[in-house]
Amino acid sequence: MTVIIIVIGIIVGVLIGNQIPFIFSGGVSVYVSVAIMAVIDSLFGALRANYQGKFNMVIFSSGLIANTLLAALLAYAGDKLGIPLYYAALFVFGTRIFRNMSVLRRRLLSKWIR
């Protein structure tokens, strides 16, 4: 049931996002990209946890908020120092997204192959 709610939420979010034009300035594009990656990472982590029977809404919510804030702080500190520290957050989120996708893929394929 939780997966259905997550998928419906993603679909509704994409539909709303397509209807409302958002234009970000160059100054905040780094923060937006990091926030989007944090959300995608949290969603795939939630799907993985749900398939493993370990999903907890409190852990999901706190992880989403903590990851987004930490990544934003890295990007902000990098801006102030003149170093692109947001690459570290993007790298970690990207790695975790691919890892979670591989676990989900294996799980789904193992149901169909047997």
mmCIF file of the C-alpha atoms, coordinates in Angstrom:
data_MODEL
# 
_entry.id   MODEL 
# 
loop_
_atom_site.group_PDB 
_atom_site.id 
_atom_site.type_symbol 
_atom_site.label_atom_id 
_atom_site.label_alt_id 
_atom_site.label_comp_id 
_atom_site.label_asym_id 
_atom_site.label_entity_id 
_atom_site.label_seq_id 
_atom_site.pdbx_PDB_ins_code 
_atom_site.Cartn_x 
_atom_site.Cartn_y 
_atom_site.Cartn_z 
_atom_site.occupancy 
_atom_site.B_iso_or_equiv 
_atom_site.pdbx_formal_charge 
_atom_site.auth_seq_id 
_atom_site.auth_comp_id 
_atom_site.auth_asym_id 
_atom_site.auth_atom_id 
_atom_site.pdbx_PDB_model_num 
ATOM 1   C CA . MET A 1 1   ? 0.000  0.000   0.000   1.00 0.00 ? 1   MET A CA 1 
ATOM 2   C CA . THR A 1 2   ? 2.849  2.371   0.824   1.00 0.00 ? 2   THR A CA 1 
ATOM 3   C CA . VAL A 1 3   ? 4.415  1.863   -2.587  1.00 0.00 ? 3   VAL A CA 1 
ATOM 4   C CA . ILE A 1 4   ? 1.150  2.798   -4.268  1.00 0.00 ? 4   ILE A CA 1 
ATOM 5   C CA . ILE A 1 5   ? 0.984  6.036   -2.261  1.00 0.00 ? 5   ILE A CA 1 
ATOM 6   C CA . ILE A 1 6   ? 4.594  6.870   -3.164  1.00 0.00 ? 6   ILE A CA 1 
ATOM 7   C CA . VAL A 1 7   ? 4.018  6.182   -6.865  1.00 0.00 ? 7   VAL A CA 1 
ATOM 8   C CA . ILE A 1 8   ? 0.803  8.242   -6.880  1.00 0.00 ? 8   ILE A CA 1 
ATOM 9   C CA . GLY A 1 9   ? 2.661  11.071  -5.130  1.00 0.00 ? 9   GLY A CA 1 
ATOM 10  C CA . ILE A 1 10  ? 5.424  10.988  -7.735  1.00 0.00 ? 10  ILE A CA 1 
ATOM 11  C CA . ILE A 1 11  ? 2.915  11.024  -10.606 1.00 0.00 ? 11  ILE A CA 1 
ATOM 12  C CA . VAL A 1 12  ? 0.941  13.899  -9.087  1.00 0.00 ? 12  VAL A CA 1 
ATOM 13  C CA . GLY A 1 13  ? 4.144  15.831  -8.438  1.00 0.00 ? 13  GLY A CA 1 
ATOM 14  C CA . VAL A 1 14  ? 5.325  15.374  -12.019 1.00 0.00 ? 14  VAL A CA 1 
ATOM 15  C CA . LEU A 1 15  ? 1.936  16.443  -13.384 1.00 0.00 ? 15  LEU A CA 1 
ATOM 16  C CA . ILE A 1 16  ? 1.860  19.555  -11.199 1.00 0.00 ? 16  ILE A CA 1 
ATOM 17  C CA . GLY A 1 17  ? 5.478  20.330  -12.062 1.00 0.00 ? 17  GLY A CA 1 
ATOM 18  C CA . ASN A 1 18  ? 4.710  20.167  -15.774 1.00 0.00 ? 18  ASN A CA 1 
ATOM 19  C CA . GLN A 1 19  ? 1.828  22.618  -15.399 1.00 0.00 ? 19  GLN A CA 1 
ATOM 20  C CA . ILE A 1 20  ? 3.601  25.223  -13.269 1.00 0.00 ? 20  ILE A CA 1 
ATOM 21  C CA . PRO A 1 21  ? 6.622  26.788  -14.966 1.00 0.00 ? 21  PRO A CA 1 
ATOM 22  C CA . PHE A 1 22  ? 9.504  27.194  -12.541 1.00 0.00 ? 22  PHE A CA 1 
ATOM 23  C CA . ILE A 1 23  ? 12.437 29.321  -13.610 1.00 0.00 ? 23  ILE A CA 1 
ATOM 24  C CA . PHE A 1 24  ? 15.443 29.303  -11.321 1.00 0.00 ? 24  PHE A CA 1 
ATOM 25  C CA . SER A 1 25  ? 18.230 31.812  -11.453 1.00 0.00 ? 25  SER A CA 1 
ATOM 26  C CA . GLY A 1 26  ? 21.782 30.638  -11.899 1.00 0.00 ? 26  GLY A CA 1 
ATOM 27  C CA . GLY A 1 27  ? 22.547 31.415  -8.265  1.00 0.00 ? 27  GLY A CA 1 
ATOM 28  C CA . VAL A 1 28  ? 20.108 28.869  -6.859  1.00 0.00 ? 28  VAL A CA 1 
ATOM 29  C CA . SER A 1 29  ? 20.386 26.196  -9.548  1.00 0.00 ? 29  SER A CA 1 
ATOM 30  C CA . VAL A 1 30  ? 23.078 24.389  -7.550  1.00 0.00 ? 30  VAL A CA 1 
ATOM 31  C CA . TYR A 1 31  ? 20.823 24.242  -4.488  1.00 0.00 ? 31  TYR A CA 1 
ATOM 32  C CA . VAL A 1 32  ? 17.848 23.062  -6.539  1.00 0.00 ? 32  VAL A CA 1 
ATOM 33  C CA . SER A 1 33  ? 19.862 20.293  -8.195  1.00 0.00 ? 33  SER A CA 1 
ATOM 34  C CA . VAL A 1 34  ? 21.146 19.077  -4.835  1.00 0.00 ? 34  VAL A CA 1 
ATOM 35  C CA . ALA A 1 35  ? 17.636 19.164  -3.352  1.00 0.00 ? 35  ALA A CA 1 
ATOM 36  C CA . ILE A 1 36  ? 16.201 17.208  -6.287  1.00 0.00 ? 36  ILE A CA 1 
ATOM 37  C CA . MET A 1 37  ? 18.900 14.557  -5.943  1.00 0.00 ? 37  MET A CA 1 
ATOM 38  C CA . ALA A 1 38  ? 18.218 14.322  -2.186  1.00 0.00 ? 38  ALA A CA 1 
ATOM 39  C CA . VAL A 1 39  ? 14.512 13.768  -2.823  1.00 0.00 ? 39  VAL A CA 1 
ATOM 40  C CA . ILE A 1 40  ? 15.127 11.141  -5.510  1.00 0.00 ? 40  ILE A CA 1 
ATOM 41  C CA . ASP A 1 41  ? 17.615 9.368   -3.222  1.00 0.00 ? 41  ASP A CA 1 
ATOM 42  C CA . SER A 1 42  ? 15.097 9.338   -0.379  1.00 0.00 ? 42  SER A CA 1 
ATOM 43  C CA . LEU A 1 43  ? 12.310 8.026   -2.616  1.00 0.00 ? 43  LEU A CA 1 
ATOM 44  C CA . PHE A 1 44  ? 14.377 5.150   -3.959  1.00 0.00 ? 44  PHE A CA 1 
ATOM 45  C CA . GLY A 1 45  ? 15.581 4.406   -0.437  1.00 0.00 ? 45  GLY A CA 1 
ATOM 46  C CA . ALA A 1 46  ? 11.952 4.283   0.715   1.00 0.00 ? 46  ALA A CA 1 
ATOM 47  C CA . LEU A 1 47  ? 11.021 1.919   -2.104  1.00 0.00 ? 47  LEU A CA 1 
ATOM 48  C CA . ARG A 1 48  ? 13.955 -0.328  -1.253  1.00 0.00 ? 48  ARG A CA 1 
ATOM 49  C CA . ALA A 1 49  ? 13.073 -0.321  2.452   1.00 0.00 ? 49  ALA A CA 1 
ATOM 50  C CA . ASN A 1 50  ? 9.454  -1.117  1.630   1.00 0.00 ? 50  ASN A CA 1 
ATOM 51  C CA . TYR A 1 51  ? 10.415 -4.105  -0.511  1.00 0.00 ? 51  TYR A CA 1 
ATOM 52  C CA . GLN A 1 52  ? 12.671 -5.318  2.298   1.00 0.00 ? 52  GLN A CA 1 
ATOM 53  C CA . GLY A 1 53  ? 9.865  -4.863  4.835   1.00 0.00 ? 53  GLY A CA 1 
ATOM 54  C CA . LYS A 1 54  ? 11.790 -2.217  6.801   1.00 0.00 ? 54  LYS A CA 1 
ATOM 55  C CA . PHE A 1 55  ? 9.996  0.994   5.784   1.00 0.00 ? 55  PHE A CA 1 
ATOM 56  C CA . ASN A 1 56  ? 9.422  3.513   8.569   1.00 0.00 ? 56  ASN A CA 1 
ATOM 57  C CA . MET A 1 57  ? 7.845  6.895   7.821   1.00 0.00 ? 57  MET A CA 1 
ATOM 58  C CA . VAL A 1 58  ? 9.772  8.649   10.616  1.00 0.00 ? 58  VAL A CA 1 
ATOM 59  C CA . ILE A 1 59  ? 13.099 7.388   9.294   1.00 0.00 ? 59  ILE A CA 1 
ATOM 60  C CA . PHE A 1 60  ? 12.100 8.335   5.737   1.00 0.00 ? 60  PHE A CA 1 
ATOM 61  C CA . SER A 1 61  ? 11.015 11.857  6.713   1.00 0.00 ? 61  SER A CA 1 
ATOM 62  C CA . SER A 1 62  ? 14.003 12.548  8.932   1.00 0.00 ? 62  SER A CA 1 
ATOM 63  C CA . GLY A 1 63  ? 16.394 11.197  6.300   1.00 0.00 ? 63  GLY A CA 1 
ATOM 64  C CA . LEU A 1 64  ? 14.839 13.351  3.601   1.00 0.00 ? 64  LEU A CA 1 
ATOM 65  C CA . ILE A 1 65  ? 15.107 16.498  5.692   1.00 0.00 ? 65  ILE A CA 1 
ATOM 66  C CA . ALA A 1 66  ? 18.583 15.747  7.057   1.00 0.00 ? 66  ALA A CA 1 
ATOM 67  C CA . ASN A 1 67  ? 20.031 14.819  3.638   1.00 0.00 ? 67  ASN A CA 1 
ATOM 68  C CA . THR A 1 68  ? 18.553 17.895  1.993   1.00 0.00 ? 68  THR A CA 1 
ATOM 69  C CA . LEU A 1 69  ? 19.802 20.236  4.710   1.00 0.00 ? 69  LEU A CA 1 
ATOM 70  C CA . LEU A 1 70  ? 23.278 18.711  4.798   1.00 0.00 ? 70  LEU A CA 1 
ATOM 71  C CA . ALA A 1 71  ? 23.596 18.878  1.019   1.00 0.00 ? 71  ALA A CA 1 
ATOM 72  C CA . ALA A 1 72  ? 22.376 22.490  1.004   1.00 0.00 ? 72  ALA A CA 1 
ATOM 73  C CA . LEU A 1 73  ? 24.894 23.381  3.713   1.00 0.00 ? 73  LEU A CA 1 
ATOM 74  C CA . LEU A 1 74  ? 27.680 21.746  1.685   1.00 0.00 ? 74  LEU A CA 1 
ATOM 75  C CA . ALA A 1 75  ? 26.646 23.713  -1.392  1.00 0.00 ? 75  ALA A CA 1 
ATOM 76  C CA . TYR A 1 76  ? 26.444 26.953  0.610   1.00 0.00 ? 76  TYR A CA 1 
ATOM 77  C CA . ALA A 1 77  ? 29.825 26.402  2.247   1.00 0.00 ? 77  ALA A CA 1 
ATOM 78  C CA . GLY A 1 78  ? 31.295 25.591  -1.148  1.00 0.00 ? 78  GLY A CA 1 
ATOM 79  C CA . ASP A 1 79  ? 29.892 28.829  -2.568  1.00 0.00 ? 79  ASP A CA 1 
ATOM 80  C CA . LYS A 1 80  ? 31.465 30.814  0.252   1.00 0.00 ? 80  LYS A CA 1 
ATOM 81  C CA . LEU A 1 81  ? 34.818 29.051  -0.116  1.00 0.00 ? 81  LEU A CA 1 
ATOM 82  C CA . GLY A 1 82  ? 34.798 29.105  -3.902  1.00 0.00 ? 82  GLY A CA 1 
ATOM 83  C CA . ILE A 1 83  ? 34.975 25.294  -4.040  1.00 0.00 ? 83  ILE A CA 1 
ATOM 84  C CA . PRO A 1 84  ? 32.244 23.187  -5.699  1.00 0.00 ? 84  PRO A CA 1 
ATOM 85  C CA . LEU A 1 85  ? 31.507 21.055  -2.622  1.00 0.00 ? 85  LEU A CA 1 
ATOM 86  C CA . TYR A 1 86  ? 28.048 20.254  -3.936  1.00 0.00 ? 86  TYR A CA 1 
ATOM 87  C CA . TYR A 1 87  ? 29.737 17.705  -6.232  1.00 0.00 ? 87  TYR A CA 1 
ATOM 88  C CA . ALA A 1 88  ? 30.328 15.548  -3.152  1.00 0.00 ? 88  ALA A CA 1 
ATOM 89  C CA . ALA A 1 89  ? 26.601 15.488  -2.351  1.00 0.00 ? 89  ALA A CA 1 
ATOM 90  C CA . LEU A 1 90  ? 25.664 14.803  -5.981  1.00 0.00 ? 90  LEU A CA 1 
ATOM 91  C CA . PHE A 1 91  ? 28.195 11.972  -6.159  1.00 0.00 ? 91  PHE A CA 1 
ATOM 92  C CA . VAL A 1 92  ? 26.921 10.338  -2.962  1.00 0.00 ? 92  VAL A CA 1 
ATOM 93  C CA . PHE A 1 93  ? 23.261 10.721  -3.923  1.00 0.00 ? 93  PHE A CA 1 
ATOM 94  C CA . GLY A 1 94  ? 23.932 9.397   -7.415  1.00 0.00 ? 94  GLY A CA 1 
ATOM 95  C CA . THR A 1 95  ? 25.792 6.380   -6.056  1.00 0.00 ? 95  THR A CA 1 
ATOM 96  C CA . ARG A 1 96  ? 23.010 5.584   -3.598  1.00 0.00 ? 96  ARG A CA 1 
ATOM 97  C CA . ILE A 1 97  ? 20.308 5.989   -6.241  1.00 0.00 ? 97  ILE A CA 1 
ATOM 98  C CA . PHE A 1 98  ? 22.041 3.490   -8.526  1.00 0.00 ? 98  PHE A CA 1 
ATOM 99  C CA . ARG A 1 99  ? 22.645 1.086   -5.616  1.00 0.00 ? 99  ARG A CA 1 
ATOM 100 C CA . ASN A 1 100 ? 18.992 1.220   -4.564  1.00 0.00 ? 100 ASN A CA 1 
ATOM 101 C CA . MET A 1 101 ? 17.866 0.771   -8.174  1.00 0.00 ? 101 MET A CA 1 
ATOM 102 C CA . SER A 1 102 ? 20.053 -2.322  -8.542  1.00 0.00 ? 102 SER A CA 1 
ATOM 103 C CA . VAL A 1 103 ? 18.569 -3.866  -5.383  1.00 0.00 ? 103 VAL A CA 1 
ATOM 104 C CA . LEU A 1 104 ? 15.030 -3.084  -6.568  1.00 0.00 ? 104 LEU A CA 1 
ATOM 105 C CA . ARG A 1 105 ? 15.759 -4.443  -10.030 1.00 0.00 ? 105 ARG A CA 1 
ATOM 106 C CA . ARG A 1 106 ? 17.189 -7.691  -8.645  1.00 0.00 ? 106 ARG A CA 1 
ATOM 107 C CA . ARG A 1 107 ? 14.209 -8.118  -6.363  1.00 0.00 ? 107 ARG A CA 1 
ATOM 108 C CA . LEU A 1 108 ? 11.669 -7.535  -9.098  1.00 0.00 ? 108 LEU A CA 1 
ATOM 109 C CA . LEU A 1 109 ? 13.484 -9.771  -11.558 1.00 0.00 ? 109 LEU A CA 1 
ATOM 110 C CA . SER A 1 110 ? 13.858 -12.551 -9.000  1.00 0.00 ? 110 SER A CA 1 
ATOM 111 C CA . LYS A 1 111 ? 10.048 -12.659 -8.672  1.00 0.00 ? 111 LYS A CA 1 
ATOM 112 C CA . TRP A 1 112 ? 9.624  -13.019 -12.441 1.00 0.00 ? 112 TRP A CA 1 
ATOM 113 C CA . ILE A 1 113 ? 12.492 -15.438 -13.064 1.00 0.00 ? 113 ILE A CA 1 
ATOM 114 C CA . ARG A 1 114 ? 11.443 -18.072 -10.528 1.00 0.00 ? 114 ARG A CA 1 
# 
